[in-house]
Amino acid sequence: MDLASFVLALPKAELHLHLEGTLEPAMLFALAERNRIPLAAGSPEELAAAYDFADLQAFLDLYYLGCRVLIEPQDFYDLAAAYFARCRAENILHAEVFFDPQTHTARDVPIQHVFDGFLGAAQDAERQFGLSIGFIMCFLRHLDAAEGFRLLDEAAPYLDRLIAVGLDSSERDHPPAKYAGVFAEARRRGLRAVAHAGEEGPAAYIWDALRHLGVARIDHGVRAIEDPSLLDHLARERVPLTVCPLSNVKLRVFSTMAEHSFGALYRRGLHVTINSDDPAYFGGYLSDNYLACAEAFALGAEDLRRIARNSFEASFLDVNDKRKLIERVDGFRGDLAASS
């Protein structure tokens, strides 16, 4: 079996995926037409050609502009349904997906539209494909903490449908401690937590997310490589890192895949997983990221199986569900020996 076929068929989970970041240019144009939203670009191809980002903020500026086409529940349903269909095609058995209600409520889109569309698509995908899906509601860290408390109240009718809360958006100059009170309130309401840290922000932000937010895993975390004591802690405590390699290169956190810290983090024994982040903007879904890592870091079949196991172990599934899915990985008969 060649590498691409092996990666595609390998049972895996995705733990770091922003639903709004799966808005492909063709769908963006279709939704803009449906909702009569003017666009500066004249075609999906012209829009995609603009996806050349100097840094995270340059991406976010375009990302938030694209989100303007998401208005009605059907828009959110169509967006999520397209990603869930891709999960089936890539043998993603479980997905824990991020979404940003504040991006939409700031445009006077009712929060019910966001939840009803996304949750409806998940319900259908679970029934039709047997896909397991968990939702993580993110706070936009560039906003004041007061906005985070307001979001918890607005989302109160839906909190039982969430598996966790998260923290995303601009990392520079927005340390995790800023949201300590909000995360404490989320825990009081029964929600687990994750947070983006150590992407563009320093390794110290990873420490802060662990200490001040009580997170169960770190999203990105690639700058942990800069702090040996942090590496020791993450390895000892088996803190999962949801790494998004192609995203990090596209946003110039690393110049090339060869320079990415993933290989060193994996060889160091950290609990790393591979994910796709905002694949419509970064040119690669989950299997593409696995393939890029395999090629850049000479990962063999057992390495890829171990990383797939990590993805289920790091999930918020219960112990029995994790065990069943890990057995699917262990039972996968693909072999790279002939092409090694």
C-alpha positions as CSV (number, residue, x, y, z in Angstrom):
1,M,0.0,0.0,0.0
2,D,1.4,3.4,-0.9
3,L,1.7,6.1,1.7
4,A,-1.2,8.2,0.5
5,S,-3.6,5.2,0.4
6,F,-2.4,4.1,3.9
7,V,-3.0,7.6,5.4
8,L,-6.4,7.9,3.8
9,A,-7.6,4.5,5.0
10,L,-6.1,4.8,8.5
11,P,-8.8,5.2,11.2
12,K,-8.3,8.5,12.9
13,A,-9.8,11.4,14.9
14,E,-9.6,15.1,14.4
15,L,-9.4,17.3,17.4
16,H,-8.4,20.7,16.1
17,L,-10.8,21.8,13.3
18,H,-12.6,25.2,13.0
19,L,-15.9,24.6,11.2
20,E,-15.8,28.2,9.8
21,G,-12.3,27.4,8.5
22,T,-13.8,24.7,6.2
23,L,-15.6,27.4,4.1
24,E,-14.2,26.5,0.7
25,P,-14.2,29.4,-1.9
26,A,-16.9,27.7,-4.0
27,M,-19.3,27.4,-1.1
28,L,-18.4,30.9,0.1
29,F,-19.5,32.2,-3.3
30,A,-22.6,30.1,-3.3
31,L,-23.7,31.4,0.1
32,A,-22.8,34.9,-0.8
33,E,-25.2,34.7,-3.8
34,R,-27.9,33.0,-1.7
35,N,-27.7,35.7,0.9
36,R,-27.0,38.6,-1.4
37,I,-23.6,39.4,0.1
38,P,-21.3,41.4,-2.2
39,L,-17.7,40.0,-2.5
40,A,-14.6,41.8,-3.5
41,A,-13.3,38.8,-5.4
42,G,-14.8,38.0,-8.8
43,S,-14.5,34.2,-8.6
44,P,-13.6,31.4,-6.2
45,E,-10.3,31.1,-8.0
46,E,-9.5,34.7,-7.4
47,L,-10.4,34.4,-3.8
48,A,-8.2,31.3,-3.3
49,A,-5.3,33.2,-4.9
50,A,-5.5,35.7,-2.0
51,Y,-4.8,33.0,0.6
52,D,-1.2,34.0,1.1
53,F,-0.8,35.1,4.7
54,A,2.0,37.0,6.4
55,D,0.9,35.8,9.8
56,L,-2.1,34.7,11.9
57,Q,-3.7,38.1,11.9
58,A,-3.6,38.4,8.1
59,F,-5.5,35.1,7.9
60,L,-8.0,36.1,10.6
61,D,-8.8,39.3,8.8
62,L,-9.8,37.3,5.7
63,Y,-11.4,34.6,7.7
64,Y,-13.8,37.0,9.5
65,L,-14.7,38.6,6.2
66,G,-15.6,35.2,4.7
67,C,-17.8,34.4,7.7
68,R,-20.2,37.3,6.6
69,V,-21.9,34.8,4.2
70,L,-23.1,32.6,7.1
71,I,-26.4,34.0,8.2
72,E,-29.3,31.5,8.2
73,P,-29.4,28.1,10.0
74,Q,-29.2,26.4,6.5
75,D,-25.9,28.1,5.9
76,F,-24.3,26.7,9.0
77,Y,-25.8,23.3,8.3
78,D,-24.4,23.2,4.8
79,L,-20.9,24.2,6.0
80,A,-20.8,21.6,8.7
81,A,-22.4,18.9,6.5
82,A,-19.7,19.3,3.9
83,Y,-16.9,18.8,6.4
84,F,-18.7,15.8,8.0
85,A,-19.0,14.2,4.5
86,R,-15.3,14.7,4.1
87,C,-14.7,12.9,7.4
88,R,-16.4,9.8,6.0
89,A,-14.2,10.0,2.9
90,E,-11.0,10.2,5.0
91,N,-12.0,7.6,7.5
92,I,-12.2,10.1,10.3
93,L,-14.3,8.2,12.9
94,H,-14.5,11.0,15.5
95,A,-14.2,14.8,15.3
96,E,-14.2,17.4,18.0
97,V,-14.8,20.6,16.2
98,F,-14.4,24.3,17.2
99,F,-16.8,27.1,16.3
100,D,-17.0,30.8,17.1
101,P,-20.5,32.1,17.9
102,Q,-19.1,35.6,18.7
103,T,-18.0,35.9,15.1
104,H,-21.6,35.7,14.1
105,T,-23.5,37.3,16.9
106,A,-21.3,40.4,16.4
107,R,-23.1,40.6,13.0
108,D,-26.5,40.3,14.7
109,V,-26.9,36.7,13.6
110,P,-28.9,35.0,16.3
111,I,-26.9,32.4,18.2
112,Q,-29.8,30.0,17.6
113,H,-28.9,30.0,13.9
114,V,-25.4,28.9,14.6
115,F,-26.3,26.1,17.0
116,D,-29.3,24.8,15.1
117,G,-27.4,24.6,11.9
118,F,-24.3,23.0,13.2
119,L,-26.1,20.6,15.6
120,G,-28.5,19.6,12.9
121,A,-25.7,18.7,10.5
122,A,-24.0,16.7,13.2
123,Q,-27.2,14.8,14.1
124,D,-27.6,13.8,10.4
125,A,-24.0,12.8,10.0
126,E,-24.1,10.7,13.1
127,R,-27.2,8.9,11.8
128,Q,-26.1,8.6,8.2
129,F,-22.3,7.9,8.6
130,G,-21.9,6.7,12.2
131,L,-19.6,9.6,12.7
132,S,-19.0,10.6,16.3
133,I,-18.9,14.4,16.8
134,G,-18.2,16.7,19.7
135,F,-18.6,20.5,19.8
136,I,-16.2,23.0,21.4
137,M,-17.4,26.5,21.7
138,C,-14.6,29.0,21.5
139,F,-14.1,32.4,23.0
140,L,-12.4,35.0,20.9
141,R,-9.4,36.1,23.0
142,H,-9.1,39.5,21.4
143,L,-12.4,40.4,23.0
144,D,-12.8,41.4,26.7
145,A,-13.5,38.7,29.2
146,A,-16.9,40.3,29.8
147,E,-17.8,39.2,26.3
148,G,-16.9,35.6,27.3
149,F,-19.3,35.6,30.3
150,R,-22.0,37.1,28.0
151,L,-21.5,34.2,25.5
152,L,-21.8,31.6,28.2
153,D,-25.2,33.1,29.2
154,E,-26.4,33.4,25.6
155,A,-25.4,29.8,24.9
156,A,-26.9,28.5,28.1
157,P,-29.7,26.5,26.4
158,Y,-27.1,24.6,24.4
159,L,-24.3,24.0,26.9
160,D,-25.4,20.4,27.4
161,R,-24.6,19.8,23.7
162,L,-21.0,20.9,24.2
163,I,-18.0,18.8,25.3
164,A,-15.7,21.7,26.1
165,V,-15.0,25.4,25.7
166,G,-11.9,26.7,23.9
167,L,-9.9,29.9,23.3
168,D,-8.8,31.0,19.9
169,S,-8.3,34.1,17.7
170,S,-5.3,36.5,17.9
171,E,-2.7,35.1,20.3
172,R,-0.2,37.9,20.5
173,D,-0.7,40.2,23.5
174,H,-3.7,38.1,24.6
175,P,-2.4,35.8,27.4
176,P,-4.6,33.0,28.6
177,A,-4.8,34.4,32.1
178,K,-7.1,37.1,30.7
179,Y,-9.8,34.5,30.5
180,A,-9.2,32.7,33.8
181,G,-12.5,33.9,35.3
182,V,-14.5,32.9,32.2
183,F,-13.0,29.4,32.2
184,A,-13.6,29.0,35.9
185,E,-17.3,29.8,35.2
186,A,-17.4,27.3,32.3
187,R,-16.0,24.6,34.6
188,R,-18.6,25.5,37.2
189,R,-21.2,24.8,34.5
190,G,-19.7,21.4,33.8
191,L,-17.6,22.1,30.8
192,R,-14.0,20.9,30.1
193,A,-11.5,23.2,28.5
194,V,-8.9,23.5,25.8
195,A,-7.0,26.5,24.6
196,H,-4.8,27.7,21.7
197,A,-1.4,28.4,23.0
198,G,2.2,28.4,21.8
199,E,1.4,29.0,18.1
200,E,2.4,32.6,17.6
201,G,2.5,33.2,21.4
202,P,5.4,32.2,23.5
203,A,5.9,28.9,25.3
204,A,5.0,30.8,28.5
205,Y,1.4,30.9,27.2
206,I,1.3,27.1,27.3
207,W,2.2,27.2,31.0
208,D,-0.4,29.9,31.5
209,A,-3.2,27.9,29.8
210,L,-2.4,24.9,32.0
211,R,-2.2,26.9,35.3
212,H,-4.8,29.6,34.8
213,L,-7.4,27.9,32.5
214,G,-7.2,24.3,33.7
215,V,-7.1,23.0,30.1
216,A,-7.1,19.3,29.4
217,R,-5.1,19.7,26.2
218,I,-3.2,22.4,24.3
219,D,-4.2,23.4,20.8
220,H,-1.0,23.9,18.6
221,G,1.6,24.1,21.4
222,V,4.4,23.9,18.8
223,R,6.6,26.5,20.7
224,A,6.9,24.2,23.6
225,I,10.1,23.1,21.9
226,E,11.6,26.4,23.2
227,D,11.3,25.4,26.9
228,P,12.9,22.2,28.1
229,S,11.2,22.2,31.5
230,L,7.8,22.6,29.7
231,L,8.7,19.6,27.4
232,D,9.4,17.5,30.5
233,H,6.1,18.5,32.1
234,L,4.1,17.8,28.9
235,A,5.8,14.4,28.4
236,R,5.4,13.4,32.0
237,E,1.8,14.4,32.3
238,R,0.9,13.2,28.8
239,V,-0.7,16.5,28.0
240,P,-2.1,16.3,24.4
241,L,-1.0,18.8,21.8
242,T,-3.3,19.2,18.8
243,V,-0.7,20.2,16.2
244,C,-1.7,21.6,12.8
245,P,1.4,21.3,10.6
246,L,0.3,22.7,7.3
247,S,-1.4,25.6,9.1
248,N,1.8,26.5,10.9
249,V,3.7,26.6,7.7
250,K,1.0,28.6,5.8
251,L,1.0,31.2,8.6
252,R,4.8,31.3,8.7
253,V,5.2,30.0,12.3
254,F,7.7,27.7,10.5
255,S,9.2,28.4,7.1
256,T,9.0,24.8,5.9
257,M,7.7,21.5,7.1
258,A,11.3,20.4,7.6
259,E,11.8,23.1,10.2
260,H,8.5,22.3,12.0
261,S,8.8,21.2,15.6
262,F,6.4,18.3,15.2
263,G,9.1,15.7,14.4
264,A,11.1,16.7,17.5
265,L,8.0,16.8,19.7
266,Y,7.0,13.3,18.5
267,R,10.5,11.9,19.0
268,R,10.6,13.4,22.4
269,G,7.6,11.3,23.4
270,L,5.0,14.0,23.7
271,H,1.4,13.2,23.2
272,V,1.1,14.8,19.8
273,T,-1.8,14.6,17.4
274,I,-2.2,15.7,13.8
275,N,-5.0,18.0,12.7
276,S,-6.0,20.5,9.9
277,D,-7.1,23.7,11.7
278,D,-8.7,25.8,8.9
279,P,-8.1,23.6,5.9
280,A,-10.1,25.6,3.3
281,Y,-7.5,28.4,3.8
282,F,-4.4,26.3,4.4
283,G,-4.6,23.9,1.5
284,G,-4.9,20.6,3.3
285,Y,-7.4,18.5,5.3
286,L,-6.5,15.9,7.8
287,S,-5.0,13.2,5.5
288,D,-2.9,15.9,3.8
289,N,-1.4,16.9,7.1
290,Y,-0.7,13.2,8.0
291,L,1.0,12.8,4.6
292,A,3.0,16.0,4.9
293,C,4.3,14.9,8.4
294,A,5.1,11.3,7.2
295,E,7.1,12.7,4.3
296,A,8.9,15.4,6.2
297,F,9.8,13.3,9.3
298,A,10.2,9.9,7.8
299,L,7.3,8.4,9.7
300,G,6.6,4.7,9.1
301,A,3.4,2.7,9.4
302,E,3.8,2.2,13.2
303,D,4.5,5.9,13.7
304,L,1.3,6.8,11.9
305,R,-0.7,4.2,13.9
306,R,0.7,5.6,17.1
307,I,-0.3,9.1,16.2
308,A,-3.8,7.9,15.2
309,R,-4.1,6.1,18.6
310,N,-3.0,9.4,20.2
311,S,-5.9,11.2,18.5
312,F,-8.4,8.9,20.1
313,E,-6.7,8.8,23.5
314,A,-6.6,12.6,23.6
315,S,-10.3,12.9,22.8
316,F,-13.1,13.6,25.2
317,L,-14.8,10.2,24.5
318,D,-15.5,7.9,27.4
319,V,-13.1,5.1,28.1
320,N,-15.1,2.4,26.4
321,D,-15.6,4.4,23.2
322,K,-11.9,5.2,23.1
323,R,-11.0,1.6,23.5
324,K,-13.3,0.5,20.7
325,L,-11.9,3.1,18.3
326,I,-8.3,2.4,19.2
327,E,-9.0,-1.3,18.4
328,R,-10.0,-0.1,15.0
329,V,-6.6,1.4,14.6
330,D,-4.8,-1.7,15.9
331,G,-6.9,-3.8,13.6
332,F,-6.1,-1.8,10.5
333,R,-4.1,-4.0,8.2
334,G,-2.5,-1.5,6.0
335,D,1.2,-2.0,5.5
336,L,3.9,0.4,4.1
337,A,6.6,-2.3,4.0
338,A,6.5,-2.7,0.2
339,S,6.9,1.1,-0.4
340,S,9.5,1.8,2.3
